[in-house]
Amino acid sequence: MIDKTTIDRIQDTAQILEVVSDFVTLKKRGVNYLGLCPFHDDRTPSFSVSPSKNICKCFSCGEGGTAVHFIMKHEQLSYYEALKYLAKKYNIEVHEREMTDEEKVLESERESMFIINEYARTYFKNLLHEHPEGKSVGLTYFKERGFRDDIISKFELGYSLEERNAFSSEALKRGYKKDFLVKTGLAGGGENNSSLYDRFRGRVIFPVHTLSGKVVAFGGRILRNSDKLAKYINSPESDIYSKSRELYGLFFAKKAIVKADSCFLVEGYTDVLSMHQAGIENVVSSSGTALTAGQIRLIRRFSPNMTVLYDGDAAGITAALRGIDLLLEEGLNVKVVLLPKGEDPDSFARKQNAESFNKYIKDKEVDFIRFKTQLLLNETKDDPVKRAGLISNIVQSIALIPDGIKRSVYVKDSANLLEINEKLLIQEVNKIRMRSYDQKQRPIRGFSPESGKDNSIVESEDNAVNIPAKRRKSRIENYERQIIRYIVRYGMKPIFQVFEKQKIKKGKHAEEIDVLVEEGSTVIEFVHSDLERDNIKVTNPLYEHIFEEAYRESANSNFEPAKYFMSHSDSNISKLAIEMLSDRYQLSKIHAKSLGEDLEGNKSRLLEENLLEVLVPRVTTELKNAYIMQQIALLMKKAKEAEKNNDFETTLKLLEEKKKLEEIKKILAKILGEQVIIKY
Ligand SMILES: [Zn+2]
């Protein structure tokens, strides 16, 4: 557990711009920085980083927060892990106290899995360099393949012994839990007290790193000849590893990808290694499986330009072409390079240095659509039936490209190559786009959002009232939200201070100055006592939590609500606080209209801050008013029911109550009316 002082130091030291830049390419835009959001499928940069506020925020999906939140979300870490990550990045010494047994149990499974992977990585690495079998089998293999020591250690390559359970028994001996050995896929078996066996036994090991360098999985290549065993195996999917979200080599490539503004795609682990060895570092591998949209988006965050390297022999090319359509669909600019006959990226890179390799790429790089057209054209020479198929095949690919301008360039280019009318091609492309648009729009029958389950869930009390429960609830919640917003932004600001002109003697003269005669109360104090007086509770649990916590904390005069809630360990609270603190969501529509707002929202903030004495009481009154209206509606409903049952006594009683409430409502309306006249 990390002590409070260290947490504060980490929060204060971590620069949001530096932290986010490790994962997202950012461009300066005014005082802020903008990039593609890593948390949703973002095509136009909507992820904003504010160095001055030290927070980040996506204006599209709403994700964001402090550096700690960003790391938690992006790296899927716990609060504790994220703090440790940042402490390491900024060389902050972490003061920890020993965890209690209870806390150890509470540690998340994910953390335990990462810890086991860390252990396994070191274990395999040590075997490769220190164990006789590791050296004679594993290290010899890498050396024979021509890999230098620096590459072997950079990629943390390792070796797993032939023995059935060498790794698992060592790990168990060291106290790692059997459960997590199985869950990470490092070991198999273990059911009904049977012994474990090592998944990667007798293989050289390629650790798979996340963007931040943590090990999520392993790849293993078998070295002895065996027909029964797969040449390569990988860790199975688990709570921490999803194949479709990781790319081998991206951790080592991300900086180079940004620098070169392009990324090479190859198939295997050793292709990546050899290219690094040749000095080409902007390269990732799909590990032999088809690319997924998630992987492509990972790359796109660093560069939109992708060059796919193919083995020289044409055999697999046509099949591989299909995978590229997905790249187009995700908006990447795709180029293709055919390597010389008989070469794969691994073998080819080993014969080159960075300069000659890049020169070859530059000379041979072909735009994908052009490449595909040319390739198919050669295959279908003089065969009209096949030719028609070819055209539809090309059109399919072009239709996937999201950008209209790019599409029309390709249409023109392909029309030339295929020697057909451009207009015809445009028509075909549009037909396909219309069709797929229709498919995406049509909701699956019986599962439209309107008939969804969520809407039918209403609180039983609300059911009794005519006004749709959702709308009424949202009215009350809306005011609650505004109150929370004032608390988060201005909670400790004093309001209702009373000054008096007083004559103060100064030497022989008397001077008239303003003297504070009444302390007033802070925004938090005012709201709390105002609502408590009328016995009104905040209904939204999240708002209620903030409301009560703010009141508790405000006993300390150094309490800074904005800072406090922004870096709250509960990400729901901090997310909300950040939303309320970011200028984009600063003012309700009415406020913004009457106050005017400059681009940075500064002017309105200034005004708002000076008007708290008006704004804060107004919103608590609005909330009370909304409550009264809810109560009145409820009484009406009950009265009607009683009337139906010929229970006139009850009906009258209810109507009496309703009358009282309507009196209160009138008073509130008057207060609100007067406040409107102030016209802020
Ligand atoms: Zn987003």
Boltz pocket constraint, residues with backbone or C-beta under 6 A from the ligand:
constraints:
  - pocket:
      binder: B
      contacts: [[A, 37], [A, 38], [A, 39], [A, 40], [A, 42], [A, 46], [A, 47], [A, 58], [A, 59], [A, 60], [A, 61], [A, 62], [A, 63]]
      max_distance: 6.0
